[in-house]
């Protein structure tokens, strides 16, 4: 079951930024431009490097679902937790738009990405 959740969480990395297109929340780019904030945040669904990162996450999730091995077994838990943190960060960015909440959510994302990078 956890393997399917991992794939779903990976796909949500693309789905959450699409919510403003359906009238849910506000685009990060729109909020940045209106507020006069430099848009260093990911804009839209396919912002440069993020699309490659999210496609890689989907690839790892699918590999883990189809044929788990030692590498995906060690990568899956921290990557899934980092992806959950990213979903919360994206929901904040498109919903609340709070810089402080976004800053707080960066801590767990950083920690779990580091754990995945240094997993055995």
C-alpha atoms as an extended CHARMM CRD file, in Angstrom:
* protein
*
       120  EXT
         1         1  UNK       CA              0.0000000000        0.0000000000        0.0000000000  PROA      1               0.0000000000
         2         2  UNK       CA              2.8100000000        2.4140000000        0.8690000000  PROA      2               0.0000000000
         3         3  UNK       CA              4.2120000000        2.0040000000       -2.6460000000  PROA      3               0.0000000000
         4         4  UNK       CA              1.0030000000        3.3400000000       -4.1810000000  PROA      4               0.0000000000
         5         5  UNK       CA              0.9530000000        6.2450000000       -1.7310000000  PROA      5               0.0000000000
         6         6  UNK       CA              4.5070000000        7.0960000000       -2.8080000000  PROA      6               0.0000000000
         7         7  UNK       CA              3.4420000000        7.2590000000       -6.4670000000  PROA      7               0.0000000000
         8         8  UNK       CA              0.4040000000        9.3800000000       -5.5470000000  PROA      8               0.0000000000
         9         9  UNK       CA              2.5290000000       11.7740000000       -3.5000000000  PROA      9               0.0000000000
        10        10  UNK       CA              4.9930000000       12.0790000000       -6.3930000000  PROA      10              0.0000000000
        11        11  UNK       CA              2.1760000000       12.8980000000       -8.8280000000  PROA      11              0.0000000000
        12        12  UNK       CA              0.7440000000       15.4890000000       -6.4220000000  PROA      12              0.0000000000
        13        13  UNK       CA              3.9520000000       17.5140000000       -6.8720000000  PROA      13              0.0000000000
        14        14  UNK       CA              2.5610000000       18.4310000000      -10.3070000000  PROA      14              0.0000000000
        15        15  UNK       CA             -1.1190000000       18.5480000000       -9.3340000000  PROA      15              0.0000000000
        16        16  UNK       CA             -0.8940000000       21.0620000000       -6.4650000000  PROA      16              0.0000000000
        17        17  UNK       CA              0.5370000000       23.9150000000       -8.6020000000  PROA      17              0.0000000000
        18        18  UNK       CA             -2.3300000000       23.3270000000      -11.0600000000  PROA      18              0.0000000000
        19        19  UNK       CA             -5.0070000000       24.0920000000       -8.4370000000  PROA      19              0.0000000000
        20        20  UNK       CA             -5.1750000000       27.8480000000       -9.2250000000  PROA      20              0.0000000000
        21        21  UNK       CA             -6.1670000000       26.9560000000      -12.7970000000  PROA      21              0.0000000000
        22        22  UNK       CA             -9.3030000000       25.3930000000      -11.2830000000  PROA      22              0.0000000000
        23        23  UNK       CA            -10.0500000000       28.3870000000       -9.0600000000  PROA      23              0.0000000000
        24        24  UNK       CA             -8.4900000000       26.9410000000       -5.9070000000  PROA      24              0.0000000000
        25        25  UNK       CA             -5.9420000000       29.2570000000       -4.3420000000  PROA      25              0.0000000000
        26        26  UNK       CA             -3.7530000000       31.7440000000       -6.1470000000  PROA      26              0.0000000000
        27        27  UNK       CA             -0.7590000000       31.2940000000       -8.4010000000  PROA      27              0.0000000000
        28        28  UNK       CA              2.5830000000       31.9620000000       -6.7420000000  PROA      28              0.0000000000
        29        29  UNK       CA              3.5910000000       34.0440000000       -9.7380000000  PROA      29              0.0000000000
        30        30  UNK       CA              0.4650000000       36.2000000000       -9.5260000000  PROA      30              0.0000000000
        31        31  UNK       CA              0.9730000000       36.7300000000       -5.8000000000  PROA      31              0.0000000000
        32        32  UNK       CA              4.6300000000       37.6510000000       -6.2860000000  PROA      32              0.0000000000
        33        33  UNK       CA              3.9480000000       40.1450000000       -9.0510000000  PROA      33              0.0000000000
        34        34  UNK       CA              1.0870000000       41.8520000000       -7.2010000000  PROA      34              0.0000000000
        35        35  UNK       CA              3.0740000000       42.0550000000       -3.9570000000  PROA      35              0.0000000000
        36        36  UNK       CA              6.2010000000       43.2800000000       -5.7330000000  PROA      36              0.0000000000
        37        37  UNK       CA              8.1630000000       40.2930000000       -4.4520000000  PROA      37              0.0000000000
        38        38  UNK       CA             10.8940000000       38.9320000000       -6.7090000000  PROA      38              0.0000000000
        39        39  UNK       CA              9.5970000000       35.6360000000       -8.0850000000  PROA      39              0.0000000000
        40        40  UNK       CA             12.2990000000       33.2380000000       -6.8580000000  PROA      40              0.0000000000
        41        41  UNK       CA              9.6300000000       30.6620000000       -6.1020000000  PROA      41              0.0000000000
        42        42  UNK       CA              8.5740000000       27.9470000000       -8.5480000000  PROA      42              0.0000000000
        43        43  UNK       CA              6.0970000000       29.3950000000      -11.0210000000  PROA      43              0.0000000000
        44        44  UNK       CA              3.4560000000       27.1240000000      -12.4560000000  PROA      44              0.0000000000
        45        45  UNK       CA              3.6700000000       23.4180000000      -13.0320000000  PROA      45              0.0000000000
        46        46  UNK       CA              6.8200000000       23.2000000000      -15.1510000000  PROA      46              0.0000000000
        47        47  UNK       CA              9.2630000000       25.6840000000      -13.6200000000  PROA      47              0.0000000000
        48        48  UNK       CA             12.7350000000       24.8770000000      -14.9560000000  PROA      48              0.0000000000
        49        49  UNK       CA             14.5370000000       22.4390000000      -12.6640000000  PROA      49              0.0000000000
        50        50  UNK       CA             11.4960000000       21.4800000000      -10.5760000000  PROA      50              0.0000000000
        51        51  UNK       CA              9.9340000000       19.5190000000      -13.4160000000  PROA      51              0.0000000000
        52        52  UNK       CA             13.0790000000       17.3490000000      -13.6890000000  PROA      52              0.0000000000
        53        53  UNK       CA             13.1680000000       16.8530000000       -9.9220000000  PROA      53              0.0000000000
        54        54  UNK       CA              9.4910000000       15.8830000000       -9.7940000000  PROA      54              0.0000000000
        55        55  UNK       CA              9.7980000000       13.5530000000      -12.8160000000  PROA      55              0.0000000000
        56        56  UNK       CA             12.7610000000       11.9120000000      -11.0640000000  PROA      56              0.0000000000
        57        57  UNK       CA             10.6500000000       11.4900000000       -7.9280000000  PROA      57              0.0000000000
        58        58  UNK       CA              7.8870000000        9.8720000000       -9.9870000000  PROA      58              0.0000000000
        59        59  UNK       CA             10.4800000000        7.6020000000      -11.6050000000  PROA      59              0.0000000000
        60        60  UNK       CA             11.8410000000        6.4670000000       -8.2430000000  PROA      60              0.0000000000
        61        61  UNK       CA              8.3040000000        5.9240000000       -6.9260000000  PROA      61              0.0000000000
        62        62  UNK       CA              7.3560000000        3.8030000000       -9.9620000000  PROA      62              0.0000000000
        63        63  UNK       CA             10.5940000000        1.7910000000       -9.7350000000  PROA      63              0.0000000000
        64        64  UNK       CA              9.9540000000        1.2140000000       -6.0440000000  PROA      64              0.0000000000
        65        65  UNK       CA              6.3780000000        0.1420000000       -6.7650000000  PROA      65              0.0000000000
        66        66  UNK       CA              7.2900000000       -2.2600000000       -9.6000000000  PROA      66              0.0000000000
        67        67  UNK       CA             10.4890000000       -3.8460000000       -8.3140000000  PROA      67              0.0000000000
        68        68  UNK       CA             11.7160000000       -2.6680000000       -4.9140000000  PROA      68              0.0000000000
        69        69  UNK       CA             15.4000000000       -3.2200000000       -4.2800000000  PROA      69              0.0000000000
        70        70  UNK       CA             17.8580000000       -2.0810000000       -1.6210000000  PROA      70              0.0000000000
        71        71  UNK       CA             18.3330000000        1.3320000000       -3.2410000000  PROA      71              0.0000000000
        72        72  UNK       CA             14.6460000000        2.1960000000       -3.5200000000  PROA      72              0.0000000000
        73        73  UNK       CA             13.9410000000        0.6770000000       -0.0950000000  PROA      73              0.0000000000
        74        74  UNK       CA             16.3820000000        3.1280000000        1.5020000000  PROA      74              0.0000000000
        75        75  UNK       CA             15.3650000000        6.1130000000       -0.6400000000  PROA      75              0.0000000000
        76        76  UNK       CA             11.5900000000        5.7210000000       -0.5010000000  PROA      76              0.0000000000
        77        77  UNK       CA             10.8470000000        6.6800000000        3.1330000000  PROA      77              0.0000000000
        78        78  UNK       CA             12.8300000000        9.9500000000        3.3210000000  PROA      78              0.0000000000
        79        79  UNK       CA             11.8410000000       10.9760000000       -0.2190000000  PROA      79              0.0000000000
        80        80  UNK       CA              8.1750000000       10.3380000000        0.5090000000  PROA      80              0.0000000000
        81        81  UNK       CA              8.3830000000       12.4060000000        3.7010000000  PROA      81              0.0000000000
        82        82  UNK       CA             10.1840000000       15.1970000000        1.8260000000  PROA      82              0.0000000000
        83        83  UNK       CA              7.4690000000       15.0580000000       -0.8520000000  PROA      83              0.0000000000
        84        84  UNK       CA              4.7750000000       15.3140000000        1.8360000000  PROA      84              0.0000000000
        85        85  UNK       CA              6.5660000000       18.3980000000        3.1650000000  PROA      85              0.0000000000
        86        86  UNK       CA              6.6890000000       19.8250000000       -0.3390000000  PROA      86              0.0000000000
        87        87  UNK       CA              2.9480000000       19.2610000000       -0.7530000000  PROA      87              0.0000000000
        88        88  UNK       CA              2.3400000000       21.2280000000        2.4450000000  PROA      88              0.0000000000
        89        89  UNK       CA              4.7290000000       23.9320000000        1.2330000000  PROA      89              0.0000000000
        90        90  UNK       CA              2.9240000000       24.1360000000       -2.1300000000  PROA      90              0.0000000000
        91        91  UNK       CA             -0.4930000000       24.2520000000       -0.4450000000  PROA      91              0.0000000000
        92        92  UNK       CA              0.7420000000       27.1080000000        1.7310000000  PROA      92              0.0000000000
        93        93  UNK       CA              2.2310000000       28.9030000000       -1.2570000000  PROA      93              0.0000000000
        94        94  UNK       CA             -0.9790000000       28.6520000000       -3.2860000000  PROA      94              0.0000000000
        95        95  UNK       CA             -3.4110000000       29.0150000000       -0.3890000000  PROA      95              0.0000000000
        96        96  UNK       CA             -2.1800000000       30.9850000000        2.6190000000  PROA      96              0.0000000000
        97        97  UNK       CA              0.7750000000       32.6170000000        0.9630000000  PROA      97              0.0000000000
        98        98  UNK       CA              2.5130000000       33.0010000000        4.3290000000  PROA      98              0.0000000000
        99        99  UNK       CA              6.2680000000       33.4550000000        4.0490000000  PROA      99              0.0000000000
       100       100  UNK       CA              6.7030000000       32.4350000000        7.7040000000  PROA      100             0.0000000000
       101       101  UNK       CA              4.7980000000       29.1810000000        7.2890000000  PROA      101             0.0000000000
       102       102  UNK       CA              6.7870000000       28.4990000000        4.1270000000  PROA      102             0.0000000000
       103       103  UNK       CA             10.0280000000       29.1290000000        6.0020000000  PROA      103             0.0000000000
       104       104  UNK       CA              9.0210000000       26.7570000000        8.8060000000  PROA      104             0.0000000000
       105       105  UNK       CA              8.0870000000       24.0540000000        6.2710000000  PROA      105             0.0000000000
       106       106  UNK       CA             11.5140000000       24.2750000000        4.6350000000  PROA      106             0.0000000000
       107       107  UNK       CA             13.1360000000       22.7140000000        7.7340000000  PROA      107             0.0000000000
       108       108  UNK       CA             11.5350000000       19.2570000000        7.4670000000  PROA      108             0.0000000000
       109       109  UNK       CA             11.9360000000       19.2980000000        3.6700000000  PROA      109             0.0000000000
       110       110  UNK       CA             15.6380000000       19.9870000000        4.0470000000  PROA      110             0.0000000000
       111       111  UNK       CA             16.0540000000       17.3180000000        6.7290000000  PROA      111             0.0000000000
       112       112  UNK       CA             14.3360000000       14.5250000000        4.7630000000  PROA      112             0.0000000000
       113       113  UNK       CA             16.0650000000       15.4370000000        1.4920000000  PROA      113             0.0000000000
       114       114  UNK       CA             19.3820000000       15.2760000000        3.3450000000  PROA      114             0.0000000000
       115       115  UNK       CA             18.4080000000       11.8930000000        4.7960000000  PROA      115             0.0000000000
       116       116  UNK       CA             17.6390000000       10.6090000000        1.2810000000  PROA      116             0.0000000000
       117       117  UNK       CA             20.9350000000       11.9590000000       -0.0540000000  PROA      117             0.0000000000
       118       118  UNK       CA             22.9240000000       10.2220000000        2.6720000000  PROA      118             0.0000000000
       119       119  UNK       CA             20.9000000000        7.0240000000        2.8660000000  PROA      119             0.0000000000
       120       120  UNK       CA             22.9650000000        3.8280000000        2.5990000000  PROA      120             0.0000000000
